[in-house]
Amino acid sequence: MPEFLYGRRAVLEALRAQRAIEKIFILRDANLRGALGELIAAAQKNHIVVQDVPREKLDAVARDHQGVVAQVAAYQYASVEELLAVAHTRGEPAFLLLLDAVQDPQNFGTLLRTAEAVGVHGVIIAERRAVGVTAAVVKASAGAVKN
């Protein structure tokens, strides 16, 4: 089953992070200035198909889509070793955020934004009884989710 990201900022940040995006759906007759125009230019630069669709198609995926939905590959989680390698590459002591049983996507997204702001090298989450990286988390993180 395909996964989707929605919202202008979430999709634009996924493009900037070079996340694997299969296709982008844009609201037909949308104003293409500002963030949406930047998003379309980035998609075209990366040879990603951009398709104009009616509102009903976007509404079927998410109610707060802001006129854009991206079909993406499943999120690829990093290993603990990869997170530690980030710190080593930067010549810094490892700074990891460990989360247990965070189930609310909004809270998880907020924690990711804060982690990025304070320089965390990676976030470790529980495999069970916790929210994973979903479209709602990506949107709430305002671009703090990166591969």
ABEGO torsion letter per residue (X at the ends): XBBBBBEAAAAAAAAAAGBBBABBBBBBGBBABEAAAAAAAAAAAAGBBBBBBBAAAAAAABABAGGBBBBBBBBBBBBAAAAAAAAAAAGBBBBBBBBBGBABAAAAAAAAAAAAAAGBABBBBBABGBBBBBAAAAAAAGGABBX
